[in-house]
Amino acid sequence: METPAAAGITKRKSSKARKTPEWSSYLIKVSKKNAPSTSISKDTMILLNSIVDDFQKRLIASAVDMSTMDKKTTLKARHAQAATNTLLSGELARLAVSAGTRASTLFCGA
């Protein structure tokens, strides 16, 4: 008896809907670092997760716009910094850029 692959029959891969990333574990870690005795309810976690998702999408879209304005096809760190500076304001933008720079230097090992 022939196997299905030998007979020319291939299994069709099921198309799964893309799962949006969950930020709950990271949000819990940050909240425990700042206020160890607090907890976050499920409804609040859903709301915070959607806020972070929305901001991530806007940041990516803005960074891509920055790279197309620069006539580049590669997204670079300075495009992400410029997008962060346009979406956030003042001290929050400076903190976000410095945290991103610190994270990328730790990741790259430079």
Biopython code that builds the backbone (N, CA, C, O; Angstrom):
import numpy as np
from Bio.PDB.StructureBuilder import StructureBuilder

atoms = [
    (1, "MET", "N", (0.842, -1.176, 0.000)),
    (1, "MET", "CA", (0.000, 0.000, 0.000)),
    (1, "MET", "C", (0.888, 1.241, 0.000)),
    (1, "MET", "O", (1.869, 1.309, 0.741)),
    (2, "GLU", "N", (0.548, 2.201, -0.816)),
    (2, "GLU", "CA", (1.342, 3.424, -0.937)),
    (2, "GLU", "C", (0.993, 4.408, 0.175)),
    (2, "GLU", "O", (-0.135, 4.460, 0.664)),
    (3, "THR", "N", (1.989, 5.171, 0.548)),
    (3, "THR", "CA", (1.739, 6.246, 1.511)),
    (3, "THR", "C", (1.082, 7.412, 0.781)),
    (3, "THR", "O", (1.218, 7.523, -0.437)),
    (4, "PRO", "N", (0.379, 8.277, 1.493)),
    (4, "PRO", "CA", (-0.286, 9.409, 0.832)),
    (4, "PRO", "C", (0.694, 10.326, 0.099)),
    (4, "PRO", "O", (0.353, 10.878, -0.947)),
    (5, "ALA", "N", (1.917, 10.496, 0.638)),
    (5, "ALA", "CA", (2.895, 11.352, -0.016)),
    (5, "ALA", "C", (3.382, 10.719, -1.314)),
    (5, "ALA", "O", (3.625, 11.420, -2.296)),
    (6, "ALA", "N", (3.528, 9.378, -1.320)),
    (6, "ALA", "CA", (3.992, 8.689, -2.523)),
    (6, "ALA", "C", (2.914, 8.682, -3.598)),
    (6, "ALA", "O", (3.225, 8.646, -4.789)),
    (7, "ALA", "N", (1.676, 8.716, -3.196)),
    (7, "ALA", "CA", (0.574, 8.699, -4.143)),
    (7, "ALA", "C", (0.305, 10.075, -4.725)),
    (7, "ALA", "O", (-0.553, 10.220, -5.595)),
    (8, "GLY", "N", (1.034, 11.100, -4.252)),
    (8, "GLY", "CA", (0.836, 12.447, -4.772)),
    (8, "GLY", "C", (-0.196, 13.244, -3.997)),
    (8, "GLY", "O", (-0.551, 14.358, -4.382)),
    (9, "ILE", "N", (-0.673, 12.673, -2.909)),
    (9, "ILE", "CA", (-1.654, 13.359, -2.083)),
    (9, "ILE", "C", (-0.903, 14.099, -0.977)),
    (9, "ILE", "O", (-0.155, 13.489, -0.212)),
    (10, "THR", "N", (-1.098, 15.370, -0.898)),
    (10, "THR", "CA", (-0.432, 16.145, 0.153)),
    (10, "THR", "C", (-1.474, 16.693, 1.104)),
    (10, "THR", "O", (-2.602, 17.010, 0.724)),
    (11, "LYS", "N", (-1.059, 16.792, 2.341)),
    (11, "LYS", "CA", (-1.958, 17.372, 3.336)),
    (11, "LYS", "C", (-1.983, 18.874, 3.178)),
    (11, "LYS", "O", (-0.951, 19.504, 2.951)),
    (12, "ARG", "N", (-3.134, 19.428, 3.297)),
    (12, "ARG", "CA", (-3.272, 20.877, 3.216)),
    (12, "ARG", "C", (-3.059, 21.455, 4.604)),
    (12, "ARG", "O", (-3.649, 20.994, 5.581)),
    (13, "LYS", "N", (-2.225, 22.450, 4.676)),
    (13, "LYS", "CA", (-1.976, 23.088, 5.964)),
    (13, "LYS", "C", (-3.179, 23.951, 6.331)),
    (13, "LYS", "O", (-3.721, 24.684, 5.503)),
    (14, "SER", "N", (-3.573, 23.844, 7.578)),
    (14, "SER", "CA", (-4.704, 24.654, 8.014)),
    (14, "SER", "C", (-4.239, 26.095, 8.205)),
    (14, "SER", "O", (-3.184, 26.351, 8.785)),
    (15, "SER", "N", (-5.030, 27.010, 7.715)),
    (15, "SER", "CA", (-4.660, 28.416, 7.854)),
    (15, "SER", "C", (-5.186, 28.924, 9.193)),
    (15, "SER", "O", (-6.392, 28.977, 9.434)),
    (16, "LYS", "N", (-4.250, 29.292, 10.045)),
    (16, "LYS", "CA", (-4.634, 29.785, 11.357)),
    (16, "LYS", "C", (-4.650, 31.306, 11.330)),
    (16, "LYS", "O", (-3.852, 31.943, 10.643)),
    (17, "ALA", "N", (-5.548, 31.851, 12.070)),
    (17, "ALA", "CA", (-5.570, 33.306, 12.191)),
    (17, "ALA", "C", (-4.359, 33.738, 13.005)),
    (17, "ALA", "O", (-3.985, 33.067, 13.967)),
    (18, "ARG", "N", (-3.748, 34.847, 12.629)),
    (18, "ARG", "CA", (-2.591, 35.335, 13.369)),
    (18, "ARG", "C", (-3.001, 35.747, 14.761)),
    (18, "ARG", "O", (-3.995, 36.446, 14.963)),
    (19, "LYS", "N", (-2.221, 35.303, 15.702)),
    (19, "LYS", "CA", (-2.504, 35.617, 17.094)),
    (19, "LYS", "C", (-1.762, 36.901, 17.466)),
    (19, "LYS", "O", (-0.562, 37.023, 17.223)),
    (20, "THR", "N", (-2.468, 37.836, 18.044)),
    (20, "THR", "CA", (-1.819, 39.071, 18.450)),
    (20, "THR", "C", (-0.970, 38.798, 19.686)),
    (20, "THR", "O", (-1.345, 37.979, 20.524)),
    (21, "PRO", "N", (0.166, 39.473, 19.806)),
    (21, "PRO", "CA", (1.031, 39.202, 20.959)),
    (21, "PRO", "C", (0.390, 39.648, 22.266)),
    (21, "PRO", "O", (-0.314, 40.655, 22.324)),
    (22, "GLU", "N", (0.647, 38.890, 23.286)),
    (22, "GLU", "CA", (0.139, 39.203, 24.619)),
    (22, "GLU", "C", (1.233, 39.918, 25.400)),
    (22, "GLU", "O", (2.363, 39.436, 25.470)),
    (23, "TRP", "N", (0.911, 41.038, 25.973)),
    (23, "TRP", "CA", (1.864, 41.829, 26.735)),
    (23, "TRP", "C", (1.657, 41.679, 28.231)),
    (23, "TRP", "O", (2.315, 42.360, 29.018)),
    (24, "SER", "N", (0.750, 40.795, 28.634)),
    (24, "SER", "CA", (0.363, 40.708, 30.038)),
    (24, "SER", "C", (1.525, 40.325, 30.947)),
    (24, "SER", "O", (1.653, 40.879, 32.039)),
    (25, "SER", "N", (2.367, 39.398, 30.529)),
    (25, "SER", "CA", (3.472, 38.981, 31.396)),
    (25, "SER", "C", (4.446, 40.135, 31.624)),
    (25, "SER", "O", (4.962, 40.311, 32.727)),
    (26, "TYR", "N", (4.694, 40.920, 30.572)),
    (26, "TYR", "CA", (5.591, 42.061, 30.704)),
    (26, "TYR", "C", (4.982, 43.163, 31.562)),
    (26, "TYR", "O", (5.669, 43.800, 32.361)),
    (27, "LEU", "N", (3.682, 43.376, 31.383)),
    (27, "LEU", "CA", (2.998, 44.400, 32.174)),
    (27, "LEU", "C", (2.989, 44.036, 33.654)),
    (27, "LEU", "O", (3.127, 44.909, 34.511)),
    (28, "ILE", "N", (2.829, 42.758, 33.955)),
    (28, "ILE", "CA", (2.852, 42.316, 35.352)),
    (28, "ILE", "C", (4.235, 42.521, 35.945)),
    (28, "ILE", "O", (4.355, 42.979, 37.081)),
    (29, "LYS", "N", (5.294, 42.187, 35.186)),
    (29, "LYS", "CA", (6.656, 42.372, 35.680)),
    (29, "LYS", "C", (6.946, 43.835, 35.982)),
    (29, "LYS", "O", (7.547, 44.151, 37.009)),
    (30, "VAL", "N", (6.524, 44.727, 35.094)),
    (30, "VAL", "CA", (6.763, 46.157, 35.299)),
    (30, "VAL", "C", (5.976, 46.669, 36.489)),
    (30, "VAL", "O", (6.500, 47.448, 37.285)),
    (31, "SER", "N", (4.725, 46.244, 36.627)),
    (31, "SER", "CA", (3.923, 46.722, 37.757)),
    (31, "SER", "C", (4.458, 46.186, 39.085)),
    (31, "SER", "O", (4.425, 46.897, 40.089)),
    (32, "LYS", "N", (4.951, 44.939, 39.109)),
    (32, "LYS", "CA", (5.518, 44.383, 40.345)),
    (32, "LYS", "C", (6.828, 45.076, 40.714)),
    (32, "LYS", "O", (7.158, 45.198, 41.893)),
    (33, "LYS", "N", (7.570, 45.528, 39.708)),
    (33, "LYS", "CA", (8.815, 46.229, 39.978)),
    (33, "LYS", "C", (8.538, 47.600, 40.606)),
    (33, "LYS", "O", (9.279, 48.049, 41.481)),
    (34, "ASN", "N", (7.472, 48.255, 40.157)),
    (34, "ASN", "CA", (7.154, 49.594, 40.647)),
    (34, "ASN", "C", (6.334, 49.579, 41.926)),
    (34, "ASN", "O", (6.558, 50.398, 42.816)),
    (35, "ALA", "N", (5.399, 48.666, 42.023)),
    (35, "ALA", "CA", (4.556, 48.571, 43.216)),
    (35, "ALA", "C", (4.302, 47.102, 43.502)),
    (35, "ALA", "O", (3.348, 46.535, 42.970)),
    (36, "PRO", "N", (5.138, 46.461, 44.335)),
    (36, "PRO", "CA", (5.060, 45.006, 44.536)),
    (36, "PRO", "C", (3.740, 44.505, 45.117)),
    (36, "PRO", "O", (3.365, 43.359, 44.873)),
    (37, "SER", "N", (3.039, 45.322, 45.868)),
    (37, "SER", "CA", (1.840, 44.824, 46.537)),
    (37, "SER", "C", (0.573, 44.967, 45.689)),
    (37, "SER", "O", (-0.509, 44.605, 46.153)),
    (38, "THR", "N", (0.676, 45.483, 44.468)),
    (38, "THR", "CA", (-0.518, 45.687, 43.650)),
    (38, "THR", "C", (-0.742, 44.509, 42.713)),
    (38, "THR", "O", (0.178, 43.754, 42.396)),
    (39, "SER", "N", (-1.981, 44.376, 42.282)),
    (39, "SER", "CA", (-2.322, 43.364, 41.284)),
    (39, "SER", "C", (-3.206, 44.033, 40.231)),
    (39, "SER", "O", (-3.763, 45.107, 40.457)),
    (40, "ILE", "N", (-3.320, 43.379, 39.086)),
    (40, "ILE", "CA", (-4.077, 43.935, 37.968)),
    (40, "ILE", "C", (-5.213, 42.972, 37.641)),
    (40, "ILE", "O", (-4.997, 41.769, 37.498)),
    (41, "SER", "N", (-6.429, 43.516, 37.525)),
    (41, "SER", "CA", (-7.574, 42.666, 37.201)),
    (41, "SER", "C", (-7.536, 42.256, 35.730)),
    (41, "SER", "O", (-6.792, 42.824, 34.931)),
    (42, "LYS", "N", (-8.343, 41.270, 35.393)),
    (42, "LYS", "CA", (-8.364, 40.742, 34.032)),
    (42, "LYS", "C", (-8.841, 41.799, 33.036)),
    (42, "LYS", "O", (-8.283, 41.925, 31.946)),
    (43, "ASP", "N", (-9.865, 42.552, 33.406)),
    (43, "ASP", "CA", (-10.392, 43.589, 32.521)),
    (43, "ASP", "C", (-9.358, 44.688, 32.283)),
    (43, "ASP", "O", (-9.215, 45.184, 31.165)),
    (44, "THR", "N", (-8.642, 45.062, 33.334)),
    (44, "THR", "CA", (-7.602, 46.076, 33.202)),
    (44, "THR", "C", (-6.472, 45.563, 32.331)),
    (44, "THR", "O", (-5.918, 46.320, 31.534)),
    (45, "MET", "N", (-6.121, 44.301, 32.467)),
    (45, "MET", "CA", (-5.053, 43.713, 31.662)),
    (45, "MET", "C", (-5.441, 43.699, 30.189)),
    (45, "MET", "O", (-4.599, 43.958, 29.329)),
    (46, "ILE", "N", (-6.695, 43.402, 29.888)),
    (46, "ILE", "CA", (-7.170, 43.419, 28.506)),
    (46, "ILE", "C", (-7.066, 44.828, 27.932)),
    (46, "ILE", "O", (-6.647, 45.011, 26.790)),
    (47, "LEU", "N", (-7.449, 45.819, 28.730)),
    (47, "LEU", "CA", (-7.377, 47.212, 28.293)),
    (47, "LEU", "C", (-5.934, 47.644, 28.068)),
    (47, "LEU", "O", (-5.630, 48.264, 27.049)),
    (48, "LEU", "N", (-5.043, 47.329, 29.000)),
    (48, "LEU", "CA", (-3.639, 47.692, 28.856)),
    (48, "LEU", "C", (-3.002, 46.979, 27.664)),
    (48, "LEU", "O", (-2.183, 47.561, 26.953)),
    (49, "ASN", "N", (-3.374, 45.736, 27.452)),
    (49, "ASN", "CA", (-2.863, 44.983, 26.317)),
    (49, "ASN", "C", (-3.263, 45.643, 24.998)),
    (49, "ASN", "O", (-2.448, 45.732, 24.079)),
    (50, "SER", "N", (-4.504, 46.102, 24.900)),
    (50, "SER", "CA", (-4.951, 46.749, 23.668)),
    (50, "SER", "C", (-4.279, 48.111, 23.479)),
    (50, "SER", "O", (-4.009, 48.512, 22.347)),
    (51, "ILE", "N", (-4.008, 48.823, 24.574)),
    (51, "ILE", "CA", (-3.312, 50.105, 24.478)),
    (51, "ILE", "C", (-1.892, 49.900, 23.960)),
    (51, "ILE", "O", (-1.442, 50.635, 23.081)),
    (52, "VAL", "N", (-1.189, 48.912, 24.496)),
    (52, "VAL", "CA", (0.185, 48.636, 24.058)),
    (52, "VAL", "C", (0.187, 48.171, 22.610)),
    (52, "VAL", "O", (1.058, 48.576, 21.840)),
    (53, "ASP", "N", (-0.762, 47.334, 22.221)),
    (53, "ASP", "CA", (-0.858, 46.876, 20.835)),
    (53, "ASP", "C", (-1.085, 48.046, 19.884)),
    (53, "ASP", "O", (-0.446, 48.139, 18.836)),
    (54, "ASP", "N", (-1.997, 48.934, 20.254)),
    (54, "ASP", "CA", (-2.306, 50.089, 19.427)),
    (54, "ASP", "C", (-1.083, 50.991, 19.281)),
    (54, "ASP", "O", (-0.786, 51.465, 18.184)),
    (55, "PHE", "N", (-0.376, 51.228, 20.379)),
    (55, "PHE", "CA", (0.793, 52.083, 20.312)),
    (55, "PHE", "C", (1.891, 51.441, 19.477)),
    (55, "PHE", "O", (2.591, 52.135, 18.740)),
    (56, "GLN", "N", (2.051, 50.131, 19.580)),
    (56, "GLN", "CA", (3.062, 49.435, 18.792)),
    (56, "GLN", "C", (2.750, 49.567, 17.303)),
    (56, "GLN", "O", (3.654, 49.816, 16.506)),
    (57, "LYS", "N", (1.492, 49.403, 16.918)),
    (57, "LYS", "CA", (1.109, 49.532, 15.520)),
    (57, "LYS", "C", (1.349, 50.942, 15.002)),
    (57, "LYS", "O", (1.831, 51.122, 13.883)),
    (58, "ARG", "N", (1.012, 51.952, 15.820)),
    (58, "ARG", "CA", (1.237, 53.338, 15.401)),
    (58, "ARG", "C", (2.713, 53.647, 15.293)),
    (58, "ARG", "O", (3.127, 54.362, 14.380)),
    (59, "LEU", "N", (3.525, 53.121, 16.212)),
    (59, "LEU", "CA", (4.970, 53.343, 16.176)),
    (59, "LEU", "C", (5.597, 52.705, 14.935)),
    (59, "LEU", "O", (6.449, 53.312, 14.286)),
    (60, "ILE", "N", (5.181, 51.501, 14.612)),
    (60, "ILE", "CA", (5.706, 50.825, 13.429)),
    (60, "ILE", "C", (5.300, 51.567, 12.159)),
    (60, "ILE", "O", (6.117, 51.756, 11.257)),
    (61, "ALA", "N", (4.045, 51.985, 12.092)),
    (61, "ALA", "CA", (3.581, 52.713, 10.908)),
    (61, "ALA", "C", (4.341, 54.030, 10.739)),
    (61, "ALA", "O", (4.704, 54.404, 9.624)),
    (62, "SER", "N", (4.574, 54.720, 11.834)),
    (62, "SER", "CA", (5.306, 55.981, 11.773)),
    (62, "SER", "C", (6.760, 55.762, 11.382)),
    (62, "SER", "O", (7.317, 56.551, 10.618)),
    (63, "ALA", "N", (7.384, 54.706, 11.890)),
    (63, "ALA", "CA", (8.773, 54.402, 11.538)),
    (63, "ALA", "C", (8.891, 54.030, 10.061)),
    (63, "ALA", "O", (9.855, 54.416, 9.399)),
    (64, "VAL", "N", (7.924, 53.288, 9.547)),
    (64, "VAL", "CA", (7.929, 52.942, 8.128)),
    (64, "VAL", "C", (7.754, 54.195, 7.283)),
    (64, "VAL", "O", (8.399, 54.337, 6.244)),
    (65, "ASP", "N", (6.885, 55.104, 7.719)),
    (65, "ASP", "CA", (6.725, 56.380, 7.013)),
    (65, "ASP", "C", (8.023, 57.172, 7.002)),
    (65, "ASP", "O", (8.369, 57.789, 5.994)),
    (66, "MET", "N", (8.744, 57.158, 8.124)),
    (66, "MET", "CA", (10.026, 57.863, 8.198)),
    (66, "MET", "C", (11.028, 57.274, 7.214)),
    (66, "MET", "O", (11.776, 58.009, 6.569)),
    (67, "SER", "N", (11.043, 55.945, 7.097)),
    (67, "SER", "CA", (11.998, 55.327, 6.179)),
    (67, "SER", "C", (11.622, 55.593, 4.723)),
    (67, "SER", "O", (12.508, 55.752, 3.884)),
    (68, "THR", "N", (10.331, 55.645, 4.408)),
    (68, "THR", "CA", (9.944, 55.951, 3.030)),
    (68, "THR", "C", (10.205, 57.413, 2.692)),
    (68, "THR", "O", (10.522, 57.732, 1.546)),
    (69, "MET", "N", (10.076, 58.308, 3.673)),
    (69, "MET", "CA", (10.424, 59.711, 3.431)),
    (69, "MET", "C", (11.917, 59.855, 3.168)),
    (69, "MET", "O", (12.346, 60.721, 2.405)),
    (70, "ASP", "N", (12.699, 58.997, 3.808)),
    (70, "ASP", "CA", (14.150, 59.013, 3.652)),
    (70, "ASP", "C", (14.587, 58.252, 2.396)),
    (70, "ASP", "O", (15.776, 58.176, 2.085)),
    (71, "LYS", "N", (13.600, 57.688, 1.677)),
    (71, "LYS", "CA", (13.824, 56.908, 0.461)),
    (71, "LYS", "C", (14.732, 55.702, 0.711)),
    (71, "LYS", "O", (15.604, 55.387, -0.098)),
    (72, "LYS", "N", (14.510, 55.040, 1.838)),
    (72, "LYS", "CA", (15.255, 53.840, 2.201)),
    (72, "LYS", "C", (14.281, 52.675, 2.326)),
    (72, "LYS", "O", (13.130, 52.855, 2.722)),
    (73, "THR", "N", (14.751, 51.490, 1.986)),
    (73, "THR", "CA", (13.910, 50.303, 2.118)),
    (73, "THR", "C", (14.175, 49.563, 3.417)),
    (73, "THR", "O", (13.406, 48.680, 3.798)),
    (74, "THR", "N", (15.266, 49.918, 4.106)),
    (74, "THR", "CA", (15.613, 49.264, 5.365)),
    (74, "THR", "C", (15.231, 50.164, 6.528)),
    (74, "THR", "O", (15.552, 51.352, 6.548)),
    (75, "LEU", "N", (14.542, 49.579, 7.491)),
    (75, "LEU", "CA", (14.151, 50.317, 8.687)),
    (75, "LEU", "C", (15.332, 50.331, 9.650)),
    (75, "LEU", "O", (15.840, 49.276, 10.031)),
    (76, "LYS", "N", (15.767, 51.520, 10.042)),
    (76, "LYS", "CA", (16.939, 51.644, 10.903)),
    (76, "LYS", "C", (16.535, 52.207, 12.262)),
    (76, "LYS", "O", (15.397, 52.631, 12.467)),
    (77, "ALA", "N", (17.493, 52.201, 13.181)),
    (77, "ALA", "CA", (17.227, 52.656, 14.543)),
    (77, "ALA", "C", (16.855, 54.131, 14.562)),
    (77, "ALA", "O", (16.027, 54.548, 15.371)),
    (78, "ARG", "N", (17.450, 54.920, 13.689)),
    (78, "ARG", "CA", (17.124, 56.350, 13.707)),
    (78, "ARG", "C", (15.700, 56.614, 13.228)),
    (78, "ARG", "O", (15.092, 57.607, 13.628)),
    (79, "HIS", "N", (15.157, 55.735, 12.373)),
    (79, "HIS", "CA", (13.755, 55.876, 11.980)),
    (79, "HIS", "C", (12.841, 55.595, 13.172)),
    (79, "HIS", "O", (11.836, 56.277, 13.369)),
    (80, "ALA", "N", (13.201, 54.586, 13.961)),
    (80, "ALA", "CA", (12.416, 54.279, 15.157)),
    (80, "ALA", "C", (12.519, 55.402, 16.180)),
    (80, "ALA", "O", (11.538, 55.723, 16.851)),
    (81, "GLN", "N", (13.718, 56.011, 16.304)),
    (81, "GLN", "CA", (13.882, 57.138, 17.233)),
    (81, "GLN", "C", (13.065, 58.333, 16.790)),
    (81, "GLN", "O", (12.446, 59.005, 17.616)),
    (82, "ALA", "N", (13.058, 58.605, 15.494)),
    (82, "ALA", "CA", (12.276, 59.744, 14.986)),
    (82, "ALA", "C", (10.780, 59.497, 15.179)),
    (82, "ALA", "O", (10.037, 60.417, 15.520)),
    (83, "ALA", "N", (10.339, 58.261, 14.964)),
    (83, "ALA", "CA", (8.926, 57.930, 15.166)),
    (83, "ALA", "C", (8.549, 58.065, 16.636)),
    (83, "ALA", "O", (7.461, 58.539, 16.963)),
    (84, "THR", "N", (9.458, 57.646, 17.526)),
    (84, "THR", "CA", (9.199, 57.771, 18.961)),
    (84, "THR", "C", (9.091, 59.240, 19.362)),
    (84, "THR", "O", (8.218, 59.616, 20.145)),
    (85, "ASN", "N", (9.980, 60.062, 18.822)),
    (85, "ASN", "CA", (9.942, 61.487, 19.145)),
    (85, "ASN", "C", (8.688, 62.172, 18.625)),
    (85, "ASN", "O", (8.212, 63.130, 19.234)),
    (86, "THR", "N", (8.139, 61.691, 17.494)),
    (86, "THR", "CA", (6.917, 62.311, 16.980)),
    (86, "THR", "C", (5.676, 61.841, 17.727)),
    (86, "THR", "O", (4.740, 62.617, 17.921)),
    (87, "LEU", "N", (5.658, 60.571, 18.150)),
    (87, "LEU", "CA", (4.466, 60.053, 18.823)),
    (87, "LEU", "C", (4.415, 60.429, 20.308)),
    (87, "LEU", "O", (3.339, 60.687, 20.847)),
    (88, "LEU", "N", (5.562, 60.459, 20.956)),
    (88, "LEU", "CA", (5.604, 60.821, 22.371)),
    (88, "LEU", "C", (6.086, 62.262, 22.497)),
    (88, "LEU", "O", (6.644, 62.827, 21.557)),
    (89, "SER", "N", (5.865, 62.839, 23.658)),
    (89, "SER", "CA", (6.255, 64.237, 23.801)),
    (89, "SER", "C", (7.174, 64.432, 25.002)),
    (89, "SER", "O", (7.044, 63.755, 26.022)),
    (90, "GLY", "N", (8.099, 65.365, 24.860)),
    (90, "GLY", "CA", (8.923, 65.834, 25.963)),
    (90, "GLY", "C", (9.775, 64.781, 26.626)),
    (90, "GLY", "O", (10.493, 64.022, 25.973)),
    (91, "GLU", "N", (9.677, 64.755, 27.952)),
    (91, "GLU", "CA", (10.512, 63.881, 28.770)),
    (91, "GLU", "C", (10.226, 62.409, 28.500)),
    (91, "GLU", "O", (11.135, 61.582, 28.567)),
    (92, "LEU", "N", (8.984, 62.075, 28.196)),
    (92, "LEU", "CA", (8.629, 60.686, 27.909)),
    (92, "LEU", "C", (9.340, 60.191, 26.653)),
    (92, "LEU", "O", (9.784, 59.044, 26.600)),
    (93, "ALA", "N", (9.449, 61.047, 25.649)),
    (93, "ALA", "CA", (10.166, 60.682, 24.426)),
    (93, "ALA", "C", (11.643, 60.484, 24.707)),
    (93, "ALA", "O", (12.249, 59.541, 24.199)),
    (94, "ARG", "N", (12.234, 61.366, 25.515)),
    (94, "ARG", "CA", (13.656, 61.232, 25.836)),
    (94, "ARG", "C", (13.921, 59.949, 26.615)),
    (94, "ARG", "O", (14.908, 59.261, 26.359)),
    (95, "LEU", "N", (13.043, 59.622, 27.568)),
    (95, "LEU", "CA", (13.202, 58.386, 28.332)),
    (95, "LEU", "C", (13.061, 57.152, 27.444)),
    (95, "LEU", "O", (13.815, 56.190, 27.586)),
    (96, "ALA", "N", (12.095, 57.185, 26.532)),
    (96, "ALA", "CA", (11.876, 56.046, 25.642)),
    (96, "ALA", "C", (13.064, 55.842, 24.704)),
    (96, "ALA", "O", (13.485, 54.709, 24.471)),
    (97, "VAL", "N", (13.598, 56.928, 24.171)),
    (97, "VAL", "CA", (14.739, 56.819, 23.268)),
    (97, "VAL", "C", (15.963, 56.311, 24.015)),
    (97, "VAL", "O", (16.696, 55.466, 23.500)),
    (98, "SER", "N", (16.194, 56.820, 25.234)),
    (98, "SER", "CA", (17.365, 56.364, 25.989)),
    (98, "SER", "C", (17.227, 54.894, 26.393)),
    (98, "SER", "O", (18.215, 54.159, 26.378)),
    (99, "ALA", "N", (16.021, 54.457, 26.751)),
    (99, "ALA", "CA", (15.807, 53.051, 27.094)),
    (99, "ALA", "C", (15.985, 52.160, 25.868)),
    (99, "ALA", "O", (16.541, 51.067, 25.974)),
    (100, "GLY", "N", (15.523, 52.612, 24.716)),
    (100, "GLY", "CA", (15.702, 51.853, 23.487)),
    (100, "GLY", "C", (17.162, 51.763, 23.080)),
    (100, "GLY", "O", (17.620, 50.716, 22.624)),
    (101, "THR", "N", (17.895, 52.861, 23.244)),
    (101, "THR", "CA", (19.317, 52.865, 22.925)),
    (101, "THR", "C", (20.074, 51.927, 23.845)),
    (101, "THR", "O", (20.950, 51.186, 23.399)),
    (102, "ARG", "N", (19.739, 51.956, 25.131)),
    (102, "ARG", "CA", (20.385, 51.071, 26.098)),
    (102, "ARG", "C", (20.088, 49.609, 25.769)),
    (102, "ARG", "O", (20.980, 48.763, 25.839)),
    (103, "ALA", "N", (18.848, 49.312, 25.415)),
    (103, "ALA", "CA", (18.474, 47.935, 25.079)),
    (103, "ALA", "C", (19.187, 47.457, 23.816)),
    (103, "ALA", "O", (19.643, 46.315, 23.755)),
    (104, "SER", "N", (19.282, 48.322, 22.811)),
    (104, "SER", "CA", (19.936, 47.887, 21.578)),
    (104, "SER", "C", (21.440, 47.716, 21.759)),
    (104, "SER", "O", (22.033, 46.839, 21.129)),
    (105, "THR", "N", (22.070, 48.528, 22.601)),
    (105, "THR", "CA", (23.499, 48.331, 22.851)),
    (105, "THR", "C", (23.753, 47.065, 23.647)),
    (105, "THR", "O", (24.750, 46.381, 23.414)),
    (106, "LEU", "N", (22.865, 46.739, 24.587)),
    (106, "LEU", "CA", (23.000, 45.477, 25.316)),
    (106, "LEU", "C", (22.789, 44.284, 24.399)),
    (106, "LEU", "O", (23.472, 43.267, 24.527)),
    (107, "PHE", "N", (21.843, 44.406, 23.472)),
    (107, "PHE", "CA", (21.534, 43.305, 22.553)),
    (107, "PHE", "C", (22.670, 43.093, 21.563)),
    (107, "PHE", "O", (23.062, 41.958, 21.293)),
    (108, "CYS", "N", (23.198, 44.187, 21.021)),
    (108, "CYS", "CA", (24.270, 44.092, 20.021)),
    (108, "CYS", "C", (25.615, 43.806, 20.642)),
    (108, "CYS", "O", (26.514, 43.306, 19.966)),
    (109, "GLY", "N", (25.770, 44.112, 21.911)),
    (109, "GLY", "CA", (27.026, 43.849, 22.598)),
    (109, "GLY", "C", (28.110, 44.864, 22.297)),
    (109, "GLY", "O", (29.295, 44.601, 22.501)),
    (110, "ALA", "N", (27.702, 46.014, 21.813)),
    (110, "ALA", "CA", (28.698, 47.036, 21.473)),
    (110, "ALA", "C", (29.061, 47.900, 22.651)),
    (110, "ALA", "O", (29.886, 48.804, 22.523)),
]
sb = StructureBuilder()
sb.init_structure("model")
sb.init_model(0)
sb.init_chain("A")
sb.init_seg("    ")
for serial, (resi, resn, name, xyz) in enumerate(atoms, 1):
    if name == "N":
        sb.init_residue(resn, " ", resi, " ")
    sb.init_atom(name, np.array(xyz, "f"), 0.0, 1.0, " ", f" {name:<3s}", serial, name[0])
structure = sb.get_structure()
